[in-house]
Amino acid sequence: MRLFIAGANSPTGKDLIEILRHRKIRFMSPPDKHFDPDNGVAIAKMVTDYAPTQLINLTDFISGNHSALKRAESAVDRCHKVNAELPGTLAEICNHLNVPMLHLSTPYVFDGGKRLAYNESDDTNPRGVYGLSSLAGEQAVRQHNAHIILRPGWLFGKWKRGLIKSWIRTAIKNRGEVQVTKRRFSPTHTGDMAAAILAVARQVDCEANVWGTYHYSGLETKEEAEFAELTLKYAASYDEEIYQLLDTTRFIE
């Protein structure tokens, strides 16, 4: 198995690289600057020269930044290039080289209004530029026969904790008042997501017929307010200042 990884600097990508190195699996992970959506020829040369047995796409608009959804609204063209056009370019390259492609999507192809966890048969309903561009990216990848699309839960982890840190920082600054968005998803650790990606890649390496779209997430769904509350309670075990705020904590949607 020889993996070509696009977007290895993403939070999930960093966890995946750690696993691959530990297991001594061959891979190539060029820096993000080499994945210019406007330079498909250069990307095609990188992939062709390495001759991978699979390509894993983890690229994302402002990868790892919890404000990506908001910032996408003022960077429509750039978001569309990274989340929609780049996956399409990679899919075309894979199709030409007959290389299977695994594409990591996002939970934001849904609106976050469902109480239970989303499943593969649910209708998509993205809200905003980020979700719409991500859905367009999925549609582009589906033009390649040998593809797998993985939709994760609400990702957090060692390399993706900006939103968690923001809740803690805001609670301290505003004496327990935290602004949250009304949405519900399944919190999912990036390390678990990376392990799932490798498990799927191993299935592909064994020539299993696993093409299609799949969901991978934590079992429980949480509203953002619930997730933030759990975060603060956990942080309070280590920080006296946060502990003193627990009785007065308020979550404003």
C-alpha positions as CSV (number, residue, x, y, z in Angstrom):
1,M,0.0,0.0,0.0
2,R,1.4,3.4,-1.1
3,L,-0.8,6.3,0.0
4,F,-0.7,9.8,-1.5
5,I,-2.2,12.2,1.0
6,A,-3.5,15.6,0.1
7,G,-4.2,17.9,3.1
8,A,-1.9,16.1,5.5
9,N,-1.5,19.3,7.5
10,S,-5.2,19.2,8.5
11,P,-6.0,18.0,12.1
12,T,-7.1,14.6,10.9
13,G,-4.2,14.5,8.5
14,K,-1.7,15.0,11.3
15,D,-3.2,12.1,13.3
16,L,-3.2,9.9,10.2
17,I,0.5,10.6,9.6
18,E,1.3,9.6,13.1
19,I,-0.5,6.3,12.6
20,L,1.2,5.6,9.3
21,R,4.6,6.3,10.6
22,H,4.0,4.1,13.6
23,R,2.8,1.2,11.4
24,K,5.6,1.9,8.8
25,I,3.1,2.3,5.9
26,R,4.5,4.1,2.9
27,F,3.0,7.5,2.1
28,M,3.7,10.8,0.5
29,S,2.2,14.0,1.9
30,P,3.2,17.2,0.1
31,P,2.7,20.5,1.9
32,D,-0.6,22.2,1.3
33,K,1.0,24.9,-0.8
34,H,1.4,22.4,-3.6
35,F,-2.3,21.9,-3.9
36,D,-3.3,25.0,-5.9
37,P,-6.7,24.4,-7.4
38,D,-5.7,26.5,-10.4
39,N,-2.6,24.3,-11.1
40,G,-4.0,20.9,-11.8
41,V,-1.1,20.0,-14.1
42,A,1.4,20.3,-11.2
43,I,-0.8,18.2,-8.9
44,A,-1.2,15.6,-11.6
45,K,2.6,15.4,-12.0
46,M,3.1,14.9,-8.2
47,V,0.6,12.1,-8.1
48,T,1.8,10.4,-11.3
49,D,5.5,10.5,-10.2
50,Y,4.7,8.9,-6.8
51,A,2.5,6.2,-8.4
52,P,0.3,5.6,-5.3
53,T,-2.1,2.7,-4.9
54,Q,-4.6,5.1,-3.3
55,L,-5.1,8.8,-2.9
56,I,-6.6,10.2,0.3
57,N,-8.0,13.8,0.2
58,L,-8.1,15.7,3.5
59,T,-7.9,19.2,2.0
60,D,-10.3,21.8,3.5
61,F,-10.9,25.5,3.4
62,I,-8.9,27.0,6.3
63,S,-8.2,23.6,7.7
64,G,-8.5,23.2,11.4
65,N,-9.9,26.7,12.0
66,H,-13.2,26.7,14.0
67,S,-14.2,30.0,12.3
68,A,-14.0,28.5,8.8
69,L,-17.8,28.5,8.4
70,K,-18.1,32.2,9.1
71,R,-15.0,33.1,7.1
72,A,-16.2,31.2,4.1
73,E,-19.1,33.7,3.7
74,S,-16.6,36.4,2.8
75,A,-14.3,34.2,0.8
76,V,-16.8,32.5,-1.5
77,D,-14.4,31.9,-4.5
78,R,-11.5,30.6,-2.4
79,C,-13.8,28.3,-0.4
80,H,-15.3,26.9,-3.6
81,K,-11.9,26.3,-5.2
82,V,-10.6,24.3,-2.2
83,N,-13.8,22.5,-1.1
84,A,-15.3,21.9,-4.6
85,E,-12.9,22.3,-7.5
86,L,-9.8,20.7,-5.9
87,P,-11.6,17.4,-5.0
88,G,-12.9,17.4,-8.6
89,T,-9.4,17.9,-9.9
90,L,-8.0,15.1,-7.7
91,A,-10.9,12.8,-8.8
92,E,-10.0,13.4,-12.5
93,I,-6.4,12.6,-11.8
94,C,-7.3,9.4,-10.0
95,N,-9.7,8.4,-12.8
96,H,-7.0,8.9,-15.4
97,L,-4.4,6.9,-13.4
98,N,-7.0,4.3,-12.2
99,V,-6.2,5.0,-8.6
100,P,-8.9,4.7,-5.9
101,M,-9.7,7.9,-4.1
102,L,-10.9,8.4,-0.5
103,H,-12.4,11.8,0.2
104,L,-13.1,13.2,3.7
105,S,-16.1,15.4,3.5
106,T,-17.8,17.3,6.4
107,P,-21.0,17.1,8.5
108,Y,-21.9,20.6,7.2
109,V,-23.5,19.1,4.1
110,F,-26.4,18.8,6.6
111,D,-28.1,21.6,8.5
112,G,-27.5,20.2,12.0
113,G,-31.2,20.1,12.9
114,K,-31.7,16.4,13.2
115,R,-32.0,15.1,16.8
116,L,-30.5,11.6,16.0
117,A,-27.3,11.0,14.1
118,Y,-27.3,11.5,10.4
119,N,-27.2,8.5,8.2
120,E,-26.2,7.9,4.6
121,S,-29.9,8.0,3.4
122,D,-30.7,11.4,4.9
123,D,-31.2,14.3,2.4
124,T,-28.4,16.8,2.5
125,N,-29.3,20.4,3.3
126,P,-26.2,22.6,3.6
127,R,-26.5,26.1,5.1
128,G,-24.0,28.6,3.9
129,V,-21.0,28.8,1.5
130,Y,-18.9,26.2,3.4
131,G,-21.5,23.4,3.3
132,L,-22.6,24.2,-0.2
133,S,-19.1,24.0,-1.6
134,S,-18.4,20.8,0.3
135,L,-21.5,19.2,-1.2
136,A,-20.3,20.3,-4.6
137,G,-16.9,18.6,-3.8
138,E,-18.7,15.3,-3.0
139,Q,-20.6,15.5,-6.3
140,A,-17.4,16.0,-8.2
141,V,-15.7,13.0,-6.5
142,R,-18.7,10.8,-7.4
143,Q,-17.7,11.2,-11.1
144,H,-14.8,8.9,-10.4
145,N,-15.9,5.2,-10.2
146,A,-13.5,4.0,-7.6
147,H,-14.2,6.5,-4.8
148,I,-15.2,6.5,-1.2
149,I,-16.6,9.5,0.6
150,L,-16.4,9.6,4.3
151,R,-18.6,12.1,6.2
152,P,-17.2,12.7,9.7
153,G,-19.0,13.8,12.8
154,W,-18.1,17.1,14.5
155,L,-14.4,16.8,14.6
156,F,-12.2,17.8,17.6
157,G,-8.9,16.6,18.9
158,K,-5.3,17.4,19.7
159,W,-4.9,19.4,16.5
160,K,-8.5,20.7,16.3
161,R,-9.4,22.4,19.6
162,G,-10.0,26.0,18.6
163,L,-13.7,25.9,19.3
164,I,-13.2,24.2,22.6
165,K,-10.5,26.8,23.6
166,S,-12.9,29.6,22.4
167,W,-15.7,28.3,24.7
168,I,-13.3,28.3,27.7
169,R,-11.8,31.7,26.9
170,T,-15.3,33.2,26.4
171,A,-16.7,31.8,29.6
172,I,-13.8,33.3,31.6
173,K,-14.0,36.6,29.9
174,N,-17.8,36.9,30.1
175,R,-18.2,35.5,33.6
176,G,-19.9,32.3,32.4
177,E,-21.8,33.5,29.3
178,V,-20.9,31.6,26.1
179,Q,-22.3,32.3,22.7
180,V,-23.2,29.1,20.8
181,T,-24.8,28.1,17.5
182,K,-28.1,26.2,17.4
183,R,-26.9,23.0,15.7
184,R,-26.6,19.3,16.6
185,F,-23.9,16.9,15.4
186,S,-21.9,13.9,16.8
187,P,-18.6,14.9,18.4
188,T,-15.8,12.8,16.8
189,H,-12.1,12.6,17.8
190,T,-9.8,13.2,14.9
191,G,-7.6,10.4,16.0
192,D,-10.5,8.0,15.7
193,M,-11.4,9.4,12.3
194,A,-7.8,8.9,11.2
195,A,-7.9,5.3,12.3
196,A,-11.2,4.8,10.4
197,I,-9.6,6.2,7.3
198,L,-6.8,3.7,7.5
199,A,-9.2,0.9,8.1
200,V,-11.1,1.8,5.0
201,A,-7.8,2.1,3.0
202,R,-6.9,-1.4,4.1
203,Q,-10.2,-2.7,2.8
204,V,-9.5,-1.0,-0.5
205,D,-6.0,-2.5,-0.5
206,C,-7.6,-6.0,-0.2
207,E,-9.7,-5.2,-3.3
208,A,-13.0,-5.1,-1.3
209,N,-15.9,-3.6,-3.2
210,V,-16.6,-0.7,-0.7
211,W,-17.2,2.2,-3.1
212,G,-19.8,4.8,-2.0
213,T,-20.6,7.2,0.8
214,Y,-20.3,6.4,4.5
215,H,-20.7,8.2,7.8
216,Y,-18.3,7.8,10.7
217,S,-18.9,9.6,14.0
218,G,-19.2,9.4,17.7
219,L,-22.3,7.5,18.9
220,E,-24.1,10.4,20.7
221,T,-25.3,13.6,19.1
222,K,-24.9,16.8,21.0
223,E,-26.2,20.4,20.6
224,E,-23.4,22.9,20.6
225,A,-24.6,24.1,24.0
226,E,-24.4,20.6,25.4
227,F,-20.9,20.0,24.0
228,A,-19.7,23.3,25.4
229,E,-21.2,22.5,28.8
230,L,-19.4,19.2,29.0
231,T,-16.2,20.9,27.9
232,L,-16.4,23.4,30.7
233,K,-17.2,20.8,33.3
234,Y,-14.2,18.8,32.3
235,A,-12.0,21.9,32.2
236,A,-13.3,22.8,35.7
237,S,-11.6,19.7,37.1
238,Y,-8.2,21.3,36.2
239,D,-8.9,25.0,36.6
240,E,-10.3,26.7,39.7
241,E,-11.4,29.8,37.9
242,I,-13.6,27.8,35.5
243,Y,-14.9,25.7,38.5
244,Q,-16.1,28.9,40.2
245,L,-18.2,29.8,37.0
246,L,-20.1,26.5,36.7
247,D,-23.1,27.6,38.7
248,T,-23.5,30.8,36.6
249,T,-22.7,29.4,33.2
250,R,-25.2,30.4,30.5
251,F,-25.3,29.4,26.8
252,I,-26.8,31.9,24.4
253,E,-27.9,30.7,21.0
